[in-house]
Amino acid sequence: MSAANNYVLMLYYSKDGLKNCAALALGSPTRFGNMAAPGLDCSATCHQQEFLMLYAPKAKITLASTALIYLAVLATLLVTTFYPDPVADVSLILILSVKLIPLLLFVVPVFRGDNRGYIWLSFVVIFYFTQAVVSAWLSEGDFAPVLLAILTFALFTVAMIHLKTNRP
């Protein structure tokens, strides 16, 4: 065996430390960084962890703002399905499914403040924004598409601010 293939496992933990450790990272110190870093002892924090995934106190404000705008986007999409006139000869359930299901997939991440969910929400909101801008342009500035374009832009922006504020 060559010296490059020999690995040494070094434990920097006591038995009590391993009992209270949430995770143990094993790997190459050169590939994954400093493997001699202390473990995560979350015996107190894991059991007291709230439903929310917030890392900073200011993130509560951005979480509330994002949730409010998210609900406004859903309400606007719902209202524009029925007002001014529903599309004739098309299943209303199909229209609502196409309009709402992609956004409804993010209900839990939005209200938890989950960063990964916010990232994916931002990708999906870009499609809603594009559709709203095109509809606003083609309708020559009707109120509903312009409102939806503004709300989706605001949702994207506030989600990005939340991600900046809520860094772990």
C-alpha angles and dihedrals in degrees: 000000000000122000090247092064095052114098126189119209110213120187118202094181137092121222090258091050091053092049091058096038117112094204141359118215117212123184148093113320091215095050100041102030128244107001091178091072115122118269125253108262104194101157090127101032100043093057092045096044111131128223088258121084098213123148100179133043092233089057089078089068094049090044091054092045093049093047092050094050090043090056090046091054091049091048092049091050090049095048094046089056091065103026132101092002130334115239110265123234094015125106110257090211090055092051093048091046094053092045101042112025096073090055096038089061086073099054095106097043092047095052094041095049092235108176096210090050090051091053092053091043089056091054092051094044090059089067092050090048092051092049091048093050092049091048091048091050095047093045090049094240106323112179100243099053092043090050091049091049091052093046094048090048089050092047092052092047096047091046089054091048089050090052090050092048097041100056114149 
